[in-house]
Amino acid sequence: MRLNDKVAVITGGATGIGRAIAEAYLKEGAKVVIADLRGAQEAAAELGERALGVTTDVSDQQSTRAMASAVLEHFGRIDILVNNAGIFTGLNYTPMEELAVSDWQKLMAVNVLGPWLCASAVTPAMREQGGGRIINIASVIAHLGIPFMLHYVASKGAVSAMTRSMARELAATKSGITVNAISPGYIHSPNAVANKAQHEQFEAVSAQMRTIERAQKPEDIAGAALWLASDESSTVNGQNIVVDGGIFMSL
């Protein structure tokens, strides 16, 4: 049991990658908190008595602080935060000059402001405990610079940069908290597949670039998230692990 009695908060944990991570953590002995804007309580009920659902808007500071307080009241500690909540489903390829400012601001509020607010909400408890793990979900798209999705690419590039900065800052203050990121490729999640037109478009591009032929599923990301949360990665900090089916290969 690699996460025995650890308490893990997973934003956007009701479905997709977040749900797969929650299930993997539970199997390894953790208690999990599904922090989601929709379906948090329902997902927690399906996951069992070691799961707690907390309705959370990651783009709202009051909501993220209330989430952290609810977790501490219920479980007494916070060991792991997975910043998984983000806007992706429903996006379309759009020339940058045609992007609406309101769409840019909404996406940034969730994808960039959200991880900072959630990390800020849980780090006081982690500091008091003497340590913790923060895992940010970025995207391989930030490494590739895919055209016609500038706001999404920019948001995930920001997550990668924030990961490095958070890691150094929390290390400098002797917090015992590590911060790392995972960059998935295009994932066949229920939400993505339900949006048929977008799914077919994105999968066609992804399939051309993958060196591992099969499509990626949420469970493919859960393994990396489990490793980063476990003692096996205790000296890993400020890293971005690419789990994309072999699309991006750095030197």
Backbone as CSV, one residue per row, in Angstrom:
resi,resn,N_x,N_y,N_z,CA_x,CA_y,CA_z,C_x,C_y,C_z
1,MET,0.837,-1.189,0.000,0.000,0.000,0.000,0.878,1.247,0.000
2,ARG,1.178,1.764,-1.167,2.135,2.859,-1.279,1.620,4.184,-0.728
3,LEU,0.305,4.327,-0.609,-0.264,5.582,-0.111,-1.128,5.353,1.126
4,ASN,-0.773,4.390,1.920,-1.608,4.007,3.061,-1.907,5.201,3.971
5,ASP,-3.204,5.511,4.129,-3.710,6.578,4.996,-3.322,7.983,4.562
6,LYS,-2.746,8.141,3.387,-2.501,9.476,2.850,-3.826,10.074,2.389
7,VAL,-3.938,11.389,2.475,-5.145,12.078,2.025,-4.814,12.857,0.755
8,ALA,-5.515,12.531,-0.324,-5.234,13.136,-1.628,-6.434,13.927,-2.119
9,VAL,-6.202,15.177,-2.463,-7.223,16.029,-3.066,-7.007,16.022,-4.577
10,ILE,-8.052,15.710,-5.324,-7.952,15.638,-6.779,-8.987,16.571,-7.382
11,THR,-8.532,17.669,-7.971,-9.480,18.579,-8.599,-9.900,18.017,-9.954
12,GLY,-11.149,18.286,-10.308,-11.669,17.686,-11.535,-11.677,16.178,-11.450
13,GLY,-11.912,15.667,-10.249,-11.769,14.228,-10.009,-13.005,13.387,-10.266
14,ALA,-14.085,14.007,-10.705,-15.318,13.242,-10.892,-15.278,12.362,-12.133
15,THR,-14.521,12.775,-13.131,-14.488,12.027,-14.396,-13.076,12.023,-14.971
16,GLY,-12.888,11.275,-16.038,-11.669,11.326,-16.835,-10.394,10.994,-16.084
17,ILE,-9.342,11.775,-16.339,-8.043,11.540,-15.724,-8.143,11.619,-14.211
18,GLY,-8.861,12.609,-13.704,-8.987,12.759,-12.252,-9.617,11.547,-11.597
19,ARG,-10.645,11.007,-12.209,-11.317,9.824,-11.662,-10.380,8.615,-11.679
20,ALA,-9.624,8.447,-12.757,-8.680,7.330,-12.838,-7.601,7.438,-11.763
21,ILE,-7.133,8.646,-11.507,-6.134,8.856,-10.456,-6.736,8.546,-9.090
22,ALA,-7.956,8.994,-8.859,-8.622,8.712,-7.583,-8.730,7.207,-7.344
23,GLU,-9.111,6.474,-8.354,-9.255,5.022,-8.219,-7.908,4.358,-7.944
24,ALA,-6.856,4.822,-8.619,-5.525,4.261,-8.395,-5.046,4.543,-6.979
25,TYR,-5.295,5.742,-6.492,-4.893,6.104,-5.132,-5.645,5.273,-4.087
26,LEU,-6.920,5.080,-4.302,-7.704,4.273,-3.359,-7.167,2.846,-3.266
27,LYS,-6.789,2.289,-4.399,-6.255,0.923,-4.405,-4.955,0.815,-3.620
28,GLU,-4.242,1.939,-3.517,-2.979,1.938,-2.783,-3.143,2.475,-1.359
29,GLY,-4.375,2.501,-0.858,-4.610,2.794,0.550,-4.913,4.231,0.905
30,ALA,-4.993,5.120,-0.073,-5.236,6.535,0.219,-6.709,6.809,0.515
31,LYS,-6.929,7.941,1.135,-8.264,8.531,1.223,-8.287,9.654,0.200
32,VAL,-9.373,9.759,-0.573,-9.382,10.714,-1.667,-10.513,11.722,-1.522
33,VAL,-10.224,12.916,-1.998,-11.212,13.988,-2.022,-11.450,14.370,-3.476
34,ILE,-12.697,14.230,-3.918,-13.075,14.631,-5.266,-13.521,16.084,-5.186
35,ALA,-12.679,16.995,-5.660,-12.990,18.421,-5.664,-13.353,18.807,-7.099
36,ASP,-14.633,18.971,-7.339,-15.086,19.205,-8.706,-16.264,20.161,-8.683
37,LEU,-16.450,20.853,-9.791,-17.558,21.801,-9.893,-18.886,21.081,-10.055
38,ARG,-18.846,19.910,-10.682,-20.052,19.110,-10.884,-19.767,17.638,-10.577
39,GLY,-20.693,16.985,-9.911,-20.624,15.549,-9.698,-19.682,15.078,-8.618
40,ALA,-19.216,15.985,-7.752,-18.240,15.593,-6.730,-18.815,14.583,-5.744
41,GLN,-19.994,14.883,-5.211,-20.587,13.988,-4.216,-20.986,12.651,-4.821
42,GLU,-21.501,12.693,-6.038,-21.905,11.451,-6.697,-20.710,10.549,-6.956
43,ALA,-19.609,11.138,-7.418,-18.407,10.350,-7.673,-17.857,9.757,-6.387
44,ALA,-17.846,10.564,-5.323,-17.345,10.082,-4.035,-18.190,8.929,-3.516
45,ALA,-19.496,9.021,-3.694,-20.383,7.946,-3.243,-20.083,6.649,-3.990
46,GLU,-19.774,6.759,-5.274,-19.442,5.576,-6.070,-18.093,4.980,-5.659
47,LEU,-17.187,5.825,-5.187,-15.842,5.365,-4.837,-15.768,4.736,-3.448
48,GLY,-16.737,5.024,-2.599,-16.770,4.338,-1.304,-16.488,5.228,-0.114
49,GLU,-16.394,4.609,1.067,-16.343,5.346,2.326,-15.036,6.107,2.534
50,ARG,-13.996,5.779,1.811,-12.736,6.514,1.948,-12.637,7.682,0.981
51,ALA,-13.774,8.039,0.365,-13.814,9.172,-0.562,-14.764,10.235,-0.048
52,LEU,-14.385,11.479,-0.271,-15.184,12.636,0.108,-15.375,13.511,-1.117
53,GLY,-16.592,13.969,-1.338,-16.865,14.883,-2.440,-17.058,16.295,-1.933
54,VAL,-16.358,17.245,-2.555,-16.487,18.661,-2.178,-16.671,19.475,-3.455
55,THR,-17.838,20.090,-3.593,-18.075,20.942,-4.758,-17.125,22.136,-4.701
56,THR,-16.321,22.304,-5.752,-15.255,23.312,-5.743,-15.137,24.001,-7.086
57,ASP,-15.080,25.323,-7.053,-14.753,26.127,-8.225,-13.295,26.534,-8.074
58,VAL,-12.410,25.910,-8.834,-10.980,26.148,-8.637,-10.563,27.558,-9.006
59,SER,-11.400,28.277,-9.749,-11.062,29.647,-10.144,-11.486,30.676,-9.106
60,ASP,-12.071,30.224,-7.992,-12.565,31.118,-6.947,-11.809,30.868,-5.642
61,GLN,-11.142,31.885,-5.118,-10.310,31.721,-3.932,-11.111,31.263,-2.722
62,GLN,-12.281,31.834,-2.530,-13.100,31.448,-1.381,-13.491,29.976,-1.455
63,SER,-13.811,29.513,-2.666,-14.202,28.122,-2.856,-13.039,27.172,-2.578
64,THR,-11.840,27.522,-3.037,-10.691,26.641,-2.815,-10.299,26.593,-1.335
65,ARG,-10.405,27.726,-0.663,-10.110,27.738,0.770,-11.148,26.951,1.558
66,ALA,-12.410,27.062,1.145,-13.467,26.295,1.806,-13.256,24.798,1.582
67,MET,-12.783,24.439,0.385,-12.484,23.032,0.100,-11.403,22.512,1.039
68,ALA,-10.307,23.261,1.184,-9.224,22.832,2.063,-9.707,22.684,3.504
69,SER,-10.526,23.610,3.953,-11.060,23.541,5.319,-11.942,22.312,5.500
70,ALA,-12.752,21.995,4.487,-13.630,20.820,4.569,-12.820,19.530,4.636
71,VAL,-11.745,19.477,3.875,-10.884,18.281,3.886,-10.236,18.113,5.251
72,LEU,-9.709,19.193,5.802,-9.055,19.124,7.107,-10.045,18.751,8.205
73,GLU,-11.247,19.265,8.098,-12.263,18.927,9.097,-12.641,17.459,9.025
74,HIS,-12.699,16.916,7.799,-13.150,15.536,7.622,-12.040,14.519,7.842
75,PHE,-10.849,14.785,7.275,-9.760,13.818,7.323,-8.601,14.225,8.232
76,GLY,-8.507,15.519,8.576,-7.483,15.964,9.513,-6.131,16.297,8.911
77,ARG,-5.945,16.075,7.611,-4.662,16.344,6.981,-4.830,16.384,5.464
78,ILE,-3.836,16.925,4.775,-3.788,16.916,3.305,-2.352,16.570,2.914
79,ASP,-2.178,15.430,2.255,-0.843,14.969,1.872,-0.519,15.184,0.407
80,ILE,-1.545,15.138,-0.434,-1.342,15.173,-1.879,-2.385,16.081,-2.510
81,LEU,-1.964,16.904,-3.443,-2.882,17.683,-4.268,-2.586,17.376,-5.724
82,VAL,-3.604,16.966,-6.455,-3.484,16.787,-7.898,-4.310,17.874,-8.568
83,ASN,-3.629,18.828,-9.183,-4.301,19.918,-9.900,-4.655,19.435,-11.302
84,ASN,-5.815,18.799,-11.405,-6.232,18.193,-12.662,-7.339,18.982,-13.361
85,ALA,-8.123,19.753,-12.626,-9.251,20.472,-13.226,-8.764,21.409,-14.327
86,GLY,-9.462,21.405,-15.440,-9.075,22.284,-16.536,-10.125,22.289,-17.630
87,ILE,-10.077,23.311,-18.464,-10.968,23.422,-19.610,-10.253,22.892,-20.842
88,PHE,-10.848,21.904,-21.489,-10.352,21.395,-22.763,-11.502,20.959,-23.663
89,THR,-12.373,20.089,-23.121,-13.502,19.608,-23.908,-14.356,20.793,-24.359
90,GLY,-14.675,20.798,-25.630,-15.480,21.885,-26.176,-14.673,22.916,-26.928
91,LEU,-13.336,22.869,-26.786,-12.501,23.802,-27.540,-12.431,23.370,-29.002
92,ASN,-12.270,24.337,-29.868,-12.114,24.060,-31.293,-10.886,24.778,-31.818
93,TYR,-10.334,24.287,-32.915,-9.228,24.988,-33.550,-9.714,26.370,-33.995
94,THR,-9.042,27.418,-33.524,-9.467,28.793,-33.799,-8.250,29.668,-34.070
95,PRO,-8.214,30.410,-35.183,-7.107,31.342,-35.404,-6.987,32.314,-34.243
96,MET,-5.755,32.657,-33.868,-5.559,33.447,-32.655,-6.250,34.804,-32.717
97,GLU,-6.367,35.388,-33.921,-7.011,36.693,-34.009,-8.526,36.612,-33.865
98,GLU,-9.054,35.390,-33.901,-10.499,35.213,-33.752,-10.894,34.743,-32.355
99,LEU,-9.923,34.491,-31.489,-10.244,34.080,-30.124,-10.961,35.201,-29.390
100,ALA,-12.006,34.849,-28.670,-12.726,35.842,-27.873,-11.975,36.092,-26.574
101,VAL,-11.872,37.343,-26.178,-11.198,37.685,-24.928,-11.869,36.978,-23.755
102,SER,-13.184,36.894,-23.774,-13.909,36.239,-22.674,-13.555,34.759,-22.581
103,ASP,-13.369,34.090,-23.732,-12.981,32.677,-23.727,-11.567,32.512,-23.171
104,TRP,-10.661,33.415,-23.575,-9.286,33.389,-23.065,-9.286,33.544,-21.551
105,GLN,-10.020,34.521,-21.044,-10.039,34.801,-19.609,-10.646,33.647,-18.811
106,LYS,-11.715,33.057,-19.339,-12.351,31.928,-18.644,-11.409,30.739,-18.563
107,LEU,-10.731,30.443,-19.679,-9.816,29.310,-19.696,-8.636,29.540,-18.756
108,MET,-8.071,30.722,-18.770,-6.948,31.031,-17.891,-7.355,30.978,-16.425
109,ALA,-8.567,31.399,-16.127,-9.036,31.390,-14.737,-9.058,29.974,-14.168
110,VAL,-9.438,29.006,-14.994,-9.492,27.615,-14.538,-8.129,26.933,-14.655
111,ASN,-7.484,27.063,-15.819,-6.272,26.292,-16.111,-5.010,26.835,-15.449
112,VAL,-4.975,28.142,-15.160,-3.768,28.750,-14.587,-4.014,29.275,-13.181
113,LEU,-5.031,30.103,-13.027,-5.355,30.609,-11.693,-5.724,29.464,-10.755
114,GLY,-6.460,28.475,-11.278,-6.928,27.360,-10.459,-5.829,26.590,-9.746
115,PRO,-4.794,26.130,-10.444,-3.716,25.410,-9.754,-3.029,26.235,-8.677
116,TRP,-2.851,27.530,-8.942,-2.237,28.396,-7.922,-3.138,28.530,-6.702
117,LEU,-4.434,28.762,-6.923,-5.346,28.919,-5.791,-5.434,27.636,-4.966
118,CYS,-5.504,26.486,-5.631,-5.607,25.218,-4.898,-4.319,24.923,-4.140
119,ALA,-3.172,25.161,-4.776,-1.897,24.945,-4.084,-1.773,25.877,-2.893
120,SER,-2.174,27.130,-3.066,-2.109,28.094,-1.971,-3.024,27.699,-0.816
121,ALA,-4.147,27.063,-1.144,-5.105,26.673,-0.110,-4.619,25.504,0.734
122,VAL,-3.831,24.595,0.132,-3.435,23.387,0.867,-2.028,23.443,1.452
123,THR,-1.170,24.340,0.948,0.220,24.339,1.427,0.371,24.662,2.915
124,PRO,-0.479,25.515,3.511,-0.311,25.726,4.962,-0.425,24.435,5.767
125,ALA,-1.385,23.589,5.413,-1.541,22.313,6.116,-0.362,21.398,5.841
126,MET,0.108,21.376,4.591,1.267,20.545,4.259,2.510,20.997,5.010
127,ARG,2.713,22.306,5.095,3.861,22.835,5.842,3.807,22.385,7.299
128,GLU,2.642,22.500,7.887,2.485,22.139,9.305,2.759,20.667,9.538
129,GLN,2.407,19.832,8.551,2.651,18.393,8.650,4.117,18.038,8.400
130,GLY,4.834,18.938,7.744,6.229,18.674,7.418,6.463,18.195,6.009
131,GLY,5.435,18.281,5.156,5.644,17.882,3.776,4.369,17.545,3.039
132,GLY,4.499,17.330,1.739,3.362,16.968,0.901,3.776,16.895,-0.554
133,ARG,2.831,16.534,-1.397,3.097,16.401,-2.830,2.056,17.200,-3.616
134,ILE,2.522,18.016,-4.537,1.641,18.709,-5.461,1.967,18.214,-6.860
135,ILE,0.933,17.767,-7.565,1.098,17.237,-8.918,0.187,18.031,-9.846
136,ASN,0.781,18.755,-10.776,0.026,19.568,-11.727,-0.127,18.823,-13.053
137,ILE,-1.319,18.837,-13.592,-1.539,18.214,-14.901,-1.392,19.276,-15.982
138,ALA,-0.299,19.171,-16.737,-0.018,20.088,-17.839,-0.496,19.433,-19.135
139,SER,0.269,19.541,-20.204,-0.092,18.888,-21.464,1.095,18.895,-22.407
140,VAL,1.224,17.841,-23.196,2.293,17.794,-24.191,2.122,18.897,-25.228
141,ILE,0.919,19.413,-25.347,0.645,20.451,-26.342,1.502,21.686,-26.116
142,ALA,1.884,21.935,-24.855,2.735,23.090,-24.564,4.155,22.888,-25.080
143,HIS,4.600,21.641,-25.157,5.931,21.345,-25.705,5.938,21.449,-27.230
144,LEU,4.798,21.156,-27.838,4.728,21.075,-29.294,4.353,22.397,-29.948
145,GLY,3.598,23.250,-29.227,3.151,24.503,-29.812,2.136,24.311,-30.920
146,ILE,1.124,23.486,-30.676,0.098,23.221,-31.681,-0.587,24.527,-32.106
147,PRO,-0.762,24.756,-33.408,-1.418,25.992,-33.841,-2.930,25.966,-33.629
148,PHE,-3.525,27.145,-33.620,-4.971,27.349,-33.552,-5.580,26.967,-32.202
149,MET,-4.744,26.841,-31.184,-5.230,26.623,-29.816,-4.378,27.447,-28.853
150,LEU,-4.131,28.684,-29.211,-3.157,29.492,-28.494,-3.473,29.631,-27.019
151,HIS,-4.742,29.868,-26.672,-5.058,30.070,-25.259,-4.833,28.807,-24.441
152,TYR,-5.171,27.649,-25.012,-4.956,26.398,-24.279,-3.465,26.079,-24.158
153,VAL,-2.729,26.252,-25.255,-1.285,26.005,-25.228,-0.624,26.925,-24.202
154,ALA,-1.004,28.191,-24.211,-0.434,29.155,-23.269,-0.736,28.766,-21.831
155,SER,-1.933,28.289,-21.592,-2.310,27.921,-20.220,-1.489,26.741,-19.721
156,LYS,-1.252,25.766,-20.570,-0.494,24.596,-20.135,1.003,24.894,-20.060
157,GLY,1.468,25.821,-20.891,2.844,26.283,-20.741,3.032,26.979,-19.410
158,ALA,2.025,27.734,-18.997,2.070,28.405,-17.700,2.098,27.399,-16.559
159,VAL,1.340,26.324,-16.685,1.337,25.289,-15.644,2.732,24.683,-15.497
160,SER,3.396,24.427,-16.610,4.750,23.877,-16.558,5.711,24.842,-15.876
161,ALA,5.619,26.127,-16.221,6.496,27.133,-15.614,6.194,27.295,-14.129
162,MET,4.920,27.303,-13.775,4.523,27.417,-12.373,5.044,26.246,-11.549
163,THR,5.055,25.073,-12.166,5.544,23.883,-11.465,6.990,24.074,-11.025
164,ARG,7.830,24.555,-11.930,9.237,24.767,-11.589,9.402,25.843,-10.518
165,SER,8.648,26.923,-10.651,8.755,28.015,-9.686,8.251,27.606,-8.313
166,MET,7.122,26.909,-8.274,6.591,26.407,-6.994,7.586,25.461,-6.337
167,ALA,8.177,24.580,-7.143,9.111,23.593,-6.606,10.295,24.278,-5.937
168,ARG,10.852,25.282,-6.587,12.003,25.991,-6.012,11.609,26.801,-4.781
169,GLU,10.483,27.472,-4.850,10.054,28.293,-3.712,9.772,27.440,-2.484
170,LEU,9.058,26.353,-2.660,8.708,25.510,-1.513,9.929,24.774,-0.975
171,ALA,10.880,24.473,-1.849,12.134,23.873,-1.379,12.951,24.890,-0.599
172,ALA,12.970,26.137,-1.079,13.756,27.186,-0.428,13.271,27.487,0.976
173,THR,11.986,27.261,1.205,11.412,27.536,2.534,11.390,26.294,3.424
174,LYS,12.077,25.230,2.985,12.191,23.999,3.785,10.826,23.416,4.155
175,SER,9.914,23.463,3.209,8.539,23.022,3.484,8.379,21.511,3.470
176,GLY,9.276,20.820,2.773,9.116,19.377,2.596,8.104,19.016,1.519
177,ILE,7.660,20.021,0.764,6.658,19.815,-0.288,7.364,19.730,-1.645
178,THR,7.085,18.692,-2.416,7.600,18.607,-3.778,6.488,18.968,-4.757
179,VAL,6.890,19.510,-5.895,5.940,19.914,-6.929,6.430,19.391,-8.270
180,ASN,5.606,18.611,-8.931,5.933,18.072,-10.244,4.716,18.142,-11.153
181,ALA,4.948,17.940,-12.439,3.866,17.982,-13.417,3.863,16.727,-14.267
182,ILE,2.694,16.435,-14.826,2.532,15.375,-15.818,1.946,16.009,-17.072
183,SER,2.531,15.702,-18.223,2.019,16.216,-19.497,1.445,15.063,-20.310
184,PRO,0.132,14.886,-20.277,-0.485,13.831,-21.084,-0.548,14.221,-22.553
185,GLY,-0.750,13.203,-23.398,-1.115,13.453,-24.783,-2.628,13.583,-24.861
186,TYR,-3.187,13.328,-26.040,-4.644,13.385,-26.185,-5.254,12.134,-25.559
187,ILE,-6.129,12.332,-24.591,-6.692,11.233,-23.808,-8.124,10.935,-24.232
188,HIS,-8.417,9.660,-24.408,-9.782,9.227,-24.732,-10.593,9.127,-23.438
189,SER,-11.014,10.267,-22.941,-11.838,10.296,-21.740,-13.304,10.308,-22.148
190,PRO,-14.208,9.956,-21.229,-15.636,9.970,-21.576,-16.111,11.323,-22.090
191,ASN,-15.627,12.414,-21.491,-16.042,13.738,-21.934,-15.583,14.025,-23.358
192,ALA,-14.348,13.628,-23.666,-13.810,13.874,-25.001,-14.561,13.076,-26.057
193,VAL,-14.762,11.797,-25.789,-15.414,10.929,-26.765,-16.868,11.351,-26.996
194,ALA,-17.502,11.902,-25.957,-18.887,12.348,-26.078,-19.015,13.516,-27.056
195,ASN,-17.963,14.316,-27.157,-17.945,15.423,-28.115,-17.353,14.892,-29.418
196,LYS,-18.179,14.247,-30.222,-17.701,13.438,-31.339,-16.870,14.227,-32.349
197,ALA,-17.341,15.394,-32.742,-16.642,16.152,-33.776,-15.248,16.550,-33.312
198,GLN,-15.162,17.069,-32.094,-13.858,17.454,-31.545,-12.966,16.234,-31.364
199,HIS,-13.540,15.156,-30.848,-12.781,13.928,-30.593,-12.135,13.407,-31.882
200,GLU,-12.890,13.324,-32.931,-12.364,12.808,-34.199,-11.269,13.707,-34.746
201,GLN,-11.440,15.012,-34.580,-10.453,15.967,-35.070,-9.135,15.835,-34.310
202,PHE,-9.213,15.828,-32.988,-8.005,15.764,-32.171,-7.330,14.398,-32.257
203,GLU,-8.130,13.343,-32.320,-7.541,12.004,-32.395,-6.816,11.801,-33.713
204,ALA,-7.332,12.369,-34.793,-6.673,12.222,-36.090,-5.282,12.842,-36.062
205,VAL,-5.161,14.003,-35.449,-3.857,14.662,-35.344,-2.933,13.871,-34.432
206,SER,-3.460,13.439,-33.290,-2.662,12.715,-32.310,-2.156,11.385,-32.874
207,ALA,-3.024,10.679,-33.566,-2.663,9.366,-34.107,-1.501,9.458,-35.092
208,GLN,-1.425,10.553,-35.829,-0.338,10.738,-36.788,1.006,10.941,-36.101
209,MET,0.976,11.433,-34.875,2.199,11.817,-34.187,2.687,10.772,-33.185
210,ARG,1.795,9.909,-32.685,2.188,8.936,-31.663,3.125,7.880,-32.231
211,THR,4.117,7.489,-31.427,4.973,6.362,-31.808,4.454,5.059,-31.210
212,ILE,3.641,5.163,-30.177,2.910,3.999,-29.650,1.517,4.082,-30.256
213,GLU,1.115,3.090,-30.992,-0.043,3.232,-31.861,-1.371,3.350,-31.129
214,ARG,-1.507,2.670,-30.004,-2.831,2.670,-29.385,-3.168,4.021,-28.767
215,ALA,-4.448,4.281,-28.689,-4.918,5.522,-28.083,-4.668,5.520,-26.580
216,GLN,-4.525,6.709,-26.011,-4.300,6.828,-24.575,-5.623,6.939,-23.823
217,LYS,-5.650,6.318,-22.650,-6.817,6.366,-21.775,-6.421,7.023,-20.453
218,PRO,-7.406,7.469,-19.665,-7.091,8.100,-18.379,-6.201,7.254,-17.478
219,GLU,-6.361,5.931,-17.527,-5.576,5.036,-16.681,-4.078,5.131,-16.989
220,ASP,-3.735,5.544,-18.211,-2.326,5.669,-18.575,-1.642,6.800,-17.810
221,ILE,-2.396,7.770,-17.369,-1.852,8.895,-16.615,-1.820,8.585,-15.123
222,ALA,-2.717,7.730,-14.677,-2.814,7.415,-13.249,-1.535,6.791,-12.708
223,GLY,-0.842,5.997,-13.516,0.386,5.359,-13.049,1.458,6.373,-12.694
224,ALA,1.626,7.382,-13.540,2.615,8.426,-13.264,2.211,9.227,-12.032
225,ALA,0.918,9.506,-11.893,0.441,10.256,-10.736,0.626,9.467,-9.445
226,LEU,0.479,8.156,-9.518,0.701,7.313,-8.348,2.171,7.320,-7.947
227,TRP,3.047,7.225,-8.920,4.485,7.230,-8.634,4.913,8.556,-8.017
228,LEU,4.440,9.658,-8.554,4.818,10.965,-8.024,4.276,11.202,-6.618
229,ALA,3.197,10.535,-6.268,2.620,10.682,-4.923,3.277,9.759,-3.911
230,SER,4.015,8.765,-4.384,4.567,7.740,-3.505,5.974,8.096,-3.032
231,ASP,6.480,7.325,-2.069,7.842,7.532,-1.563,8.901,7.206,-2.610
232,GLU,8.520,6.491,-3.648,9.466,6.111,-4.693,10.013,7.326,-5.449
233,SER,9.300,8.450,-5.397,9.740,9.649,-6.115,10.148,10.756,-5.150
234,SER,10.630,10.382,-3.981,10.873,11.357,-2.915,11.917,12.414,-3.270
235,THR,12.815,12.139,-4.221,13.815,13.141,-4.606,13.545,13.735,-5.989
236,VAL,12.341,13.549,-6.483,11.942,14.137,-7.762,11.218,15.448,-7.481
237,ASN,11.706,16.543,-8.052,11.109,17.851,-7.779,11.281,18.778,-8.976
238,GLY,10.220,19.497,-9.305,10.264,20.459,-10.392,10.303,19.842,-11.774
239,GLN,9.896,18.583,-11.893,9.978,17.874,-13.170,8.627,17.832,-13.883
240,ASN,8.697,17.673,-15.186,7.501,17.532,-16.014,7.610,16.204,-16.758
241,ILE,6.833,15.238,-16.331,6.887,13.901,-16.921,5.890,13.819,-18.070
242,VAL,6.400,13.574,-19.268,5.554,13.511,-20.458,5.055,12.084,-20.648
243,VAL,3.739,11.929,-20.636,3.102,10.609,-20.825,2.145,10.772,-22.002
244,ASP,2.682,10.640,-23.209,1.912,11.043,-24.391,1.876,10.004,-25.506
245,GLY,2.285,8.777,-25.213,2.311,7.773,-26.270,3.469,7.956,-27.239
246,GLY,4.495,8.689,-26.818,5.673,8.868,-27.660,5.546,9.922,-28.725
247,ILE,4.831,11.015,-28.410,4.723,12.123,-29.376,5.942,13.041,-29.270
248,PHE,6.179,13.545,-28.083,7.258,14.500,-27.874,8.470,13.772,-27.318
249,MET,9.615,14.009,-27.915,10.859,13.403,-27.448,11.922,14.487,-27.331
250,SER,12.301,14.853,-26.105,13.292,15.904,-25.890,14.687,15.312,-25.886
251,LEU,15.684,16.169,-26.035,17.072,15.727,-26.013,17.470,15.342,-24.593
